[in-house]
Amino acid sequence: MVERGTADQLTIRRLKKKKLRLKDMIAIIEDRLTPDIIA
């Protein structure tokens, strides 16, 4: 993808942002599923 040039740079940037957002959402869901352990 990177070899195609500047037009795809925007696409790559969007995909990276989307990936980060998904990772954040997964982390939030995992936190909800995992019971809090109070030490």
WOGIZI-V473821 format. One record per residue. OMEGA is omega in whole degrees, 0 to 359 (* if undefined). Layout:
<<OMEGA> <OMEGA>>
//
This chain:
<<186> <185> <187> <177> <190> <181> <182> <177> <178> <180> <180> <180> <179> <181> <179> <178> <180> <180> <179> <179> <179> <178> <178> <180> <179> <180> <179> <180> <179> <178> <179> <183> <181> <179> <179> <179> <181> <183> <*>>
//
